[in-house]
Amino acid sequence: MGNKKSNKAETKNKELKTCNFVKARHILCEKQGKIMQVWNIIDTEYLQLDKEVPPTKFGELAMQYSECSSAKKGGDLGWFPRGKMEPTFQSVAFSTPQGKVSQPFKGANGWHIILVEGRRA
């Protein structure tokens, strides 16, 4: 039984490492307090209920709260390759599984939450 769990984790790690492109949305806020407001909404309405955050809802939150120019597109960053984003952002984006939301984190441009919509080699 332990081997199945171990194999599943190895497969997941292998999938994350072989990904060369990520399709993501994000919310960027200068202040930690503001990103935590967004996180509380996501956590209460979805994560605590074991639900995935729908991209449309994440997009609405981005339009309402994000301070990035991508906010008007619902935080949509499209597909991007390794090496295009700043290192902290890239690390979180490429280590977050498809359909999942990252924890809030501080990057070079402020506080972020990322929703990974797609992954490809």
VMD Tcl script that builds the backbone (N, CA, C; Angstrom):
set m [mol new atoms 363]
animate dup $m
set s [atomselect $m all]
$s set {name element resname resid chain x y z} {
  {N N MET 1 A 0.820 -1.195 0.000}
  {CA C MET 1 A 0.000 0.000 0.000}
  {C C MET 1 A 0.863 1.258 0.000}
  {N N GLY 2 A 1.935 1.261 0.799}
  {CA C GLY 2 A 2.853 2.392 0.828}
  {C C GLY 2 A 3.505 2.634 -0.520}
  {N N ASN 3 A 3.751 1.563 -1.297}
  {CA C ASN 3 A 4.373 1.709 -2.611}
  {C C ASN 3 A 3.483 2.460 -3.576}
  {N N LYS 4 A 2.159 2.207 -3.519}
  {CA C LYS 4 A 1.239 2.927 -4.402}
  {C C LYS 4 A 1.311 4.417 -4.145}
  {N N LYS 5 A 1.313 4.799 -2.874}
  {CA C LYS 5 A 1.388 6.206 -2.515}
  {C C LYS 5 A 2.713 6.804 -2.985}
  {N N SER 6 A 3.783 6.077 -2.779}
  {CA C SER 6 A 5.116 6.506 -3.198}
  {C C SER 6 A 5.187 6.659 -4.719}
  {N N ASN 7 A 4.659 5.679 -5.450}
  {CA C ASN 7 A 4.656 5.746 -6.913}
  {C C ASN 7 A 3.837 6.923 -7.421}
  {N N LYS 8 A 2.707 7.197 -6.758}
  {CA C LYS 8 A 1.852 8.318 -7.150}
  {C C LYS 8 A 2.606 9.636 -6.973}
  {N N ALA 9 A 3.312 9.777 -5.854}
  {CA C ALA 9 A 4.097 10.993 -5.596}
  {C C ALA 9 A 5.224 11.131 -6.610}
  {N N GLU 10 A 5.887 10.014 -6.950}
  {CA C GLU 10 A 6.964 10.052 -7.936}
  {C C GLU 10 A 6.435 10.467 -9.303}
  {N N THR 11 A 5.271 9.943 -9.684}
  {CA C THR 11 A 4.657 10.295 -10.966}
  {C C THR 11 A 4.323 11.780 -10.996}
  {N N LYS 12 A 3.739 12.283 -9.901}
  {CA C LYS 12 A 3.377 13.693 -9.823}
  {C C LYS 12 A 4.626 14.563 -9.948}
  {N N ASN 13 A 5.690 14.212 -9.221}
  {CA C ASN 13 A 6.931 14.978 -9.292}
  {C C ASN 13 A 7.527 14.938 -10.690}
  {N N LYS 14 A 7.466 13.792 -11.346}
  {CA C LYS 14 A 7.987 13.646 -12.701}
  {C C LYS 14 A 7.212 14.555 -13.660}
  {N N GLU 15 A 5.873 14.592 -13.504}
  {CA C GLU 15 A 5.037 15.440 -14.364}
  {C C GLU 15 A 5.395 16.914 -14.171}
  {N N LEU 16 A 5.604 17.332 -12.936}
  {CA C LEU 16 A 5.935 18.726 -12.667}
  {C C LEU 16 A 7.296 19.081 -13.262}
  {N N LYS 17 A 8.263 18.176 -13.202}
  {CA C LYS 17 A 9.603 18.457 -13.700}
  {C C LYS 17 A 9.682 18.470 -15.223}
  {N N THR 18 A 8.854 17.687 -15.905}
  {CA C THR 18 A 8.944 17.622 -17.358}
  {C C THR 18 A 8.184 18.741 -18.060}
  {N N CYS 19 A 7.443 19.519 -17.314}
  {CA C CYS 19 A 6.669 20.609 -17.881}
  {C C CYS 19 A 7.601 21.759 -18.282}
  {N N ASN 20 A 7.463 22.235 -19.515}
  {CA C ASN 20 A 8.265 23.366 -19.994}
  {C C ASN 20 A 7.450 24.631 -20.207}
  {N N PHE 21 A 6.116 24.498 -20.226}
  {CA C PHE 21 A 5.218 25.636 -20.404}
  {C C PHE 21 A 4.080 25.546 -19.402}
  {N N VAL 22 A 3.665 26.685 -18.911}
  {CA C VAL 22 A 2.543 26.763 -17.982}
  {C C VAL 22 A 1.580 27.819 -18.499}
  {N N LYS 23 A 0.285 27.526 -18.374}
  {CA C LYS 23 A -0.761 28.523 -18.649}
  {C C LYS 23 A -1.320 28.907 -17.290}
  {N N ALA 24 A -1.264 30.184 -16.968}
  {CA C ALA 24 A -1.648 30.606 -15.626}
  {C C ALA 24 A -2.368 31.947 -15.604}
  {N N ARG 25 A -3.083 32.135 -14.507}
  {CA C ARG 25 A -3.664 33.430 -14.147}
  {C C ARG 25 A -3.019 33.821 -12.838}
  {N N HIS 26 A -2.967 35.111 -12.552}
  {CA C HIS 26 A -2.442 35.512 -11.249}
  {C C HIS 26 A -3.127 36.768 -10.760}
  {N N ILE 27 A -2.984 36.960 -9.462}
  {CA C ILE 27 A -3.442 38.179 -8.802}
  {C C ILE 27 A -2.203 38.768 -8.147}
  {N N LEU 28 A -1.953 40.022 -8.396}
  {CA C LEU 28 A -0.785 40.723 -7.849}
  {C C LEU 28 A -1.262 41.906 -7.015}
  {N N CYS 29 A -0.777 41.971 -5.788}
  {CA C CYS 29 A -1.080 43.094 -4.908}
  {C C CYS 29 A 0.221 43.591 -4.276}
  {N N GLU 30 A 0.329 44.891 -4.143}
  {CA C GLU 30 A 1.528 45.455 -3.529}
  {C C GLU 30 A 1.596 45.101 -2.046}
  {N N LYS 31 A 0.457 45.157 -1.373}
  {CA C LYS 31 A 0.412 44.948 0.076}
  {C C LYS 31 A 0.000 43.519 0.430}
  {N N GLN 32 A 0.655 42.968 1.431}
  {CA C GLN 32 A 0.329 41.622 1.894}
  {C C GLN 32 A -1.113 41.553 2.422}
  {N N GLY 33 A -1.565 42.594 3.100}
  {CA C GLY 33 A -2.926 42.603 3.644}
  {C C GLY 33 A -3.982 42.427 2.565}
  {N N LYS 34 A -3.769 43.065 1.425}
  {CA C LYS 34 A -4.740 42.981 0.333}
  {C C LYS 34 A -4.750 41.583 -0.282}
  {N N ILE 35 A -3.576 40.973 -0.487}
  {CA C ILE 35 A -3.547 39.630 -1.074}
  {C C ILE 35 A -4.168 38.630 -0.098}
  {N N MET 36 A -4.028 38.886 1.204}
  {CA C MET 36 A -4.619 37.985 2.194}
  {C C MET 36 A -6.145 38.087 2.194}
  {N N GLN 37 A -6.696 39.239 1.848}
  {CA C GLN 37 A -8.151 39.369 1.689}
  {C C GLN 37 A -8.624 38.428 0.583}
  {N N VAL 38 A -7.910 38.441 -0.530}
  {CA C VAL 38 A -8.251 37.577 -1.663}
  {C C VAL 38 A -8.098 36.109 -1.255}
  {N N TRP 39 A -6.995 35.801 -0.582}
  {CA C TRP 39 A -6.730 34.424 -0.152}
  {C C TRP 39 A -7.856 33.915 0.753}
  {N N ASN 40 A -8.340 34.775 1.660}
  {CA C ASN 40 A -9.423 34.371 2.554}
  {C C ASN 40 A -10.690 34.022 1.780}
  {N N ILE 41 A -10.980 34.750 0.722}
  {CA C ILE 41 A -12.136 34.446 -0.126}
  {C C ILE 41 A -11.941 33.087 -0.796}
  {N N ILE 42 A -10.787 32.884 -1.410}
  {CA C ILE 42 A -10.489 31.623 -2.098}
  {C C ILE 42 A -10.527 30.455 -1.122}
  {N N ASP 43 A -9.902 30.635 0.031}
  {CA C ASP 43 A -9.830 29.571 1.029}
  {C C ASP 43 A -11.218 29.200 1.557}
  {N N THR 44 A -12.005 30.197 1.909}
  {CA C THR 44 A -13.331 29.960 2.491}
  {C C THR 44 A -14.304 29.373 1.480}
  {N N GLU 45 A -14.329 29.921 0.270}
  {CA C GLU 45 A -15.328 29.498 -0.722}
  {C C GLU 45 A -14.954 28.238 -1.492}
  {N N TYR 46 A -13.672 27.884 -1.510}
  {CA C TYR 46 A -13.250 26.743 -2.330}
  {C C TYR 46 A -12.359 25.737 -1.596}
  {N N LEU 47 A -11.218 26.174 -1.122}
  {CA C LEU 47 A -10.221 25.249 -0.600}
  {C C LEU 47 A -10.704 24.489 0.632}
  {N N GLN 48 A -11.346 25.168 1.564}
  {CA C GLN 48 A -11.848 24.486 2.757}
  {C C GLN 48 A -12.944 23.479 2.423}
  {N N LEU 49 A -13.573 23.651 1.273}
  {CA C LEU 49 A -14.636 22.745 0.827}
  {C C LEU 49 A -14.111 21.707 -0.161}
  {N N ASP 50 A -12.785 21.629 -0.319}
  {CA C ASP 50 A -12.133 20.706 -1.258}
  {C C ASP 50 A -12.621 20.885 -2.693}
  {N N LYS 51 A -12.855 22.138 -3.076}
  {CA C LYS 51 A -13.276 22.456 -4.447}
  {C C LYS 51 A -12.135 23.171 -5.153}
  {N N GLU 52 A -12.032 22.931 -6.459}
  {CA C GLU 52 A -11.071 23.696 -7.253}
  {C C GLU 52 A -11.658 25.077 -7.532}
  {N N VAL 53 A -10.791 26.052 -7.640}
  {CA C VAL 53 A -11.226 27.416 -7.937}
  {C C VAL 53 A -11.461 27.510 -9.440}
  {N N PRO 54 A -12.697 27.820 -9.869}
  {CA C PRO 54 A -12.947 27.947 -11.307}
  {C C PRO 54 A -12.168 29.136 -11.893}
  {N N PRO 55 A -11.578 28.957 -13.074}
  {CA C PRO 55 A -10.844 30.068 -13.691}
  {C C PRO 55 A -11.686 31.333 -13.828}
  {N N THR 56 A -12.982 31.185 -14.077}
  {CA C THR 56 A -13.828 32.380 -14.214}
  {C C THR 56 A -13.922 33.138 -12.893}
  {N N LYS 57 A -14.055 32.425 -11.778}
  {CA C LYS 57 A -14.125 33.073 -10.465}
  {C C LYS 57 A -12.773 33.707 -10.121}
  {N N PHE 58 A -11.678 32.980 -10.401}
  {CA C PHE 58 A -10.347 33.535 -10.161}
  {C C PHE 58 A -10.171 34.807 -10.988}
  {N N GLY 59 A -10.639 34.777 -12.234}
  {CA C GLY 59 A -10.566 35.943 -13.107}
  {C C GLY 59 A -11.338 37.134 -12.566}
  {N N GLU 60 A -12.511 36.860 -11.986}
  {CA C GLU 60 A -13.305 37.941 -11.374}
  {C C GLU 60 A -12.542 38.566 -10.204}
  {N N LEU 61 A -11.924 37.702 -9.383}
  {CA C LEU 61 A -11.138 38.208 -8.258}
  {C C LEU 61 A -9.942 39.024 -8.755}
  {N N ALA 62 A -9.304 38.559 -9.826}
  {CA C ALA 62 A -8.180 39.303 -10.401}
  {C C ALA 62 A -8.634 40.674 -10.887}
  {N N MET 63 A -9.776 40.725 -11.578}
  {CA C MET 63 A -10.274 42.014 -12.078}
  {C C MET 63 A -10.582 42.969 -10.922}
  {N N GLN 64 A -11.055 42.412 -9.824}
  {CA C GLN 64 A -11.430 43.236 -8.681}
  {C C GLN 64 A -10.239 43.664 -7.818}
  {N N TYR 65 A -9.279 42.776 -7.611}
  {CA C TYR 65 A -8.213 43.038 -6.644}
  {C C TYR 65 A -6.814 43.242 -7.223}
  {N N SER 66 A -6.506 42.646 -8.366}
  {CA C SER 66 A -5.131 42.674 -8.863}
  {C C SER 66 A -4.697 44.065 -9.289}
  {N N GLU 67 A -3.428 44.357 -9.043}
  {CA C GLU 67 A -2.842 45.642 -9.402}
  {C C GLU 67 A -1.911 45.492 -10.605}
  {N N CYS 68 A -2.096 44.418 -11.355}
  {CA C CYS 68 A -1.284 44.146 -12.540}
  {C C CYS 68 A -2.082 44.535 -13.788}
  {N N SER 69 A -1.390 44.853 -14.856}
  {CA C SER 69 A -2.082 45.197 -16.104}
  {C C SER 69 A -2.885 44.009 -16.652}
  {N N SER 70 A -2.546 42.792 -16.223}
  {CA C SER 70 A -3.309 41.614 -16.668}
  {C C SER 70 A -4.675 41.516 -15.986}
  {N N ALA 71 A -4.943 42.372 -15.004}
  {CA C ALA 71 A -6.208 42.322 -14.263}
  {C C ALA 71 A -7.412 42.456 -15.195}
  {N N LYS 72 A -7.296 43.320 -16.203}
  {CA C LYS 72 A -8.438 43.518 -17.112}
  {C C LYS 72 A -8.723 42.273 -17.948}
  {N N LYS 73 A -7.753 41.336 -18.011}
  {CA C LYS 73 A -7.956 40.056 -18.709}
  {C C LYS 73 A -8.186 38.931 -17.698}
  {N N GLY 74 A -8.611 39.292 -16.496}
  {CA C GLY 74 A -8.852 38.290 -15.466}
  {C C GLY 74 A -7.576 37.655 -14.945}
  {N N GLY 75 A -6.473 38.394 -15.042}
  {CA C GLY 75 A -5.191 37.897 -14.567}
  {C C GLY 75 A -4.530 36.898 -15.502}
  {N N ASP 76 A -5.098 36.711 -16.688}
  {CA C ASP 76 A -4.606 35.701 -17.635}
  {C C ASP 76 A -3.241 36.084 -18.191}
  {N N LEU 77 A -2.264 35.205 -17.966}
  {CA C LEU 77 A -0.911 35.417 -18.486}
  {C C LEU 77 A -0.643 34.583 -19.725}
  {N N GLY 78 A -1.605 33.732 -20.102}
  {CA C GLY 78 A -1.424 32.856 -21.247}
  {C C GLY 78 A -0.365 31.806 -20.962}
  {N N TRP 79 A 0.167 31.217 -22.037}
  {CA C TRP 79 A 1.231 30.214 -21.924}
  {C C TRP 79 A 2.567 30.918 -21.846}
  {N N PHE 80 A 3.419 30.488 -20.931}
  {CA C PHE 80 A 4.772 31.036 -20.877}
  {C C PHE 80 A 5.773 29.924 -20.589}
  {N N PRO 81 A 6.987 30.059 -21.156}
  {CA C PRO 81 A 8.024 29.035 -20.978}
  {C C PRO 81 A 8.863 29.309 -19.732}
  {N N ARG 82 A 9.630 28.300 -19.350}
  {CA C ARG 82 A 10.621 28.495 -18.285}
  {C C ARG 82 A 11.573 29.607 -18.726}
  {N N GLY 83 A 11.970 30.426 -17.775}
  {CA C GLY 83 A 12.932 31.483 -18.071}
  {C C GLY 83 A 12.313 32.816 -18.430}
  {N N LYS 84 A 11.000 32.879 -18.605}
  {CA C LYS 84 A 10.369 34.143 -18.993}
  {C C LYS 84 A 10.004 35.010 -17.782}
  {N N MET 85 A 9.594 34.376 -16.696}
  {CA C MET 85 A 9.148 35.125 -15.516}
  {C C MET 85 A 10.281 35.245 -14.500}
  {N N GLU 86 A 10.119 36.159 -13.553}
  {CA C GLU 86 A 11.140 36.306 -12.509}
  {C C GLU 86 A 11.223 34.994 -11.719}
  {N N PRO 87 A 12.392 34.678 -11.162}
  {CA C PRO 87 A 12.649 33.356 -10.590}
  {C C PRO 87 A 11.643 32.859 -9.541}
  {N N THR 88 A 11.252 33.700 -8.595}
  {CA C THR 88 A 10.309 33.245 -7.561}
  {C C THR 88 A 8.967 32.910 -8.180}
  {N N PHE 89 A 8.469 33.777 -9.058}
  {CA C PHE 89 A 7.187 33.547 -9.716}
  {C C PHE 89 A 7.260 32.259 -10.541}
  {N N GLN 90 A 8.324 32.110 -11.310}
  {CA C GLN 90 A 8.493 30.919 -12.139}
  {C C GLN 90 A 8.513 29.655 -11.287}
  {N N SER 91 A 9.242 29.679 -10.204}
  {CA C SER 91 A 9.346 28.517 -9.334}
  {C C SER 91 A 7.974 28.081 -8.822}
  {N N VAL 92 A 7.177 29.037 -8.371}
  {CA C VAL 92 A 5.839 28.709 -7.865}
  {C C VAL 92 A 4.940 28.238 -9.000}
  {N N ALA 93 A 4.975 28.930 -10.129}
  {CA C ALA 93 A 4.106 28.558 -11.261}
  {C C ALA 93 A 4.388 27.146 -11.753}
  {N N PHE 94 A 5.667 26.793 -11.860}
  {CA C PHE 94 A 6.021 25.485 -12.393}
  {C C PHE 94 A 5.931 24.366 -11.359}
  {N N SER 95 A 5.763 24.708 -10.087}
  {CA C SER 95 A 5.621 23.671 -9.066}
  {C C SER 95 A 4.177 23.513 -8.578}
  {N N THR 96 A 3.273 24.336 -9.092}
  {CA C THR 96 A 1.863 24.220 -8.729}
  {C C THR 96 A 1.166 23.310 -9.740}
  {N N PRO 97 A 0.483 22.274 -9.271}
  {CA C PRO 97 A -0.200 21.359 -10.199}
  {C C PRO 97 A -1.327 22.052 -10.975}
  {N N GLN 98 A -1.625 21.511 -12.140}
  {CA C GLN 98 A -2.708 22.041 -12.971}
  {C C GLN 98 A -4.016 22.009 -12.199}
  {N N GLY 99 A -4.784 23.100 -12.305}
  {CA C GLY 99 A -6.073 23.203 -11.639}
  {C C GLY 99 A -5.986 23.663 -10.199}
  {N N LYS 100 A -4.780 23.884 -9.715}
  {CA C LYS 100 A -4.581 24.276 -8.312}
  {C C LYS 100 A -4.143 25.729 -8.204}
  {N N VAL 101 A -4.318 26.262 -6.999}
  {CA C VAL 101 A -3.963 27.635 -6.688}
  {C C VAL 101 A -2.777 27.615 -5.729}
  {N N SER 102 A -1.819 28.495 -5.959}
  {CA C SER 102 A -0.670 28.598 -5.055}
  {C C SER 102 A -1.076 29.309 -3.771}
  {N N GLN 103 A -0.284 29.111 -2.749}
  {CA C GLN 103 A -0.392 29.929 -1.542}
  {C C GLN 103 A 0.052 31.345 -1.924}
  {N N PRO 104 A -0.362 32.366 -1.189}
  {CA C PRO 104 A 0.177 33.702 -1.445}
  {C C PRO 104 A 1.695 33.701 -1.233}
  {N N PHE 105 A 2.416 34.408 -2.083}
  {CA C PHE 105 A 3.870 34.479 -1.946}
  {C C PHE 105 A 4.371 35.832 -2.408}
  {N N LYS 106 A 5.538 36.210 -1.877}
  {CA C LYS 106 A 6.151 37.490 -2.242}
  {C C LYS 106 A 7.125 37.270 -3.385}
  {N N GLY 107 A 6.912 37.992 -4.453}
  {CA C GLY 107 A 7.808 37.964 -5.598}
  {C C GLY 107 A 8.484 39.316 -5.737}
  {N N ALA 108 A 9.203 39.505 -6.818}
  {CA C ALA 108 A 9.934 40.755 -7.045}
  {C C ALA 108 A 9.005 41.954 -7.203}
  {N N ASN 109 A 7.766 41.709 -7.669}
  {CA C ASN 109 A 6.849 42.816 -7.954}
  {C C ASN 109 A 5.743 42.997 -6.929}
  {N N GLY 110 A 5.728 42.174 -5.876}
  {CA C GLY 110 A 4.685 42.267 -4.866}
  {C C GLY 110 A 4.209 40.876 -4.473}
  {N N TRP 111 A 3.001 40.802 -3.954}
  {CA C TRP 111 A 2.408 39.557 -3.475}
  {C C TRP 111 A 1.527 38.940 -4.551}
  {N N HIS 112 A 1.667 37.637 -4.763}
  {CA C HIS 112 A 0.956 36.927 -5.824}
  {C C HIS 112 A 0.159 35.740 -5.296}
  {N N ILE 113 A -0.870 35.396 -6.048}
  {CA C ILE 113 A -1.531 34.093 -5.984}
  {C C ILE 113 A -1.641 33.661 -7.441}
  {N N ILE 114 A -1.284 32.407 -7.717}
  {CA C ILE 114 A -1.306 31.895 -9.089}
  {C C ILE 114 A -2.309 30.749 -9.189}
  {N N LEU 115 A -3.080 30.730 -10.281}
  {CA C LEU 115 A -3.916 29.597 -10.647}
  {C C LEU 115 A -3.305 28.998 -11.916}
  {N N VAL 116 A -2.879 27.744 -11.842}
  {CA C VAL 116 A -2.307 27.070 -13.010}
  {C C VAL 116 A -3.439 26.394 -13.781}
  {N N GLU 117 A -3.630 26.828 -15.018}
  {CA C GLU 117 A -4.702 26.282 -15.848}
  {C C GLU 117 A -4.229 25.184 -16.785}
  {N N GLY 118 A -2.948 25.155 -17.109}
  {CA C GLY 118 A -2.454 24.154 -18.039}
  {C C GLY 118 A -0.959 23.961 -17.891}
  {N N ARG 119 A -0.510 22.773 -18.335}
  {CA C ARG 119 A 0.914 22.427 -18.316}
  {C C ARG 119 A 1.197 21.623 -19.571}
  {N N ARG 120 A 2.343 21.863 -20.187}
  {CA C ARG 120 A 2.735 21.052 -21.338}
  {C C ARG 120 A 4.247 20.990 -21.451}
  {N N ALA 121 A 4.708 19.931 -22.109}
  {CA C ALA 121 A 6.156 19.716 -22.251}
  {C C ALA 121 A 6.753 20.674 -23.261}
}
mol reanalyze $m
mol bondsrecalc $m
mol representation Tube
mol addrep $m
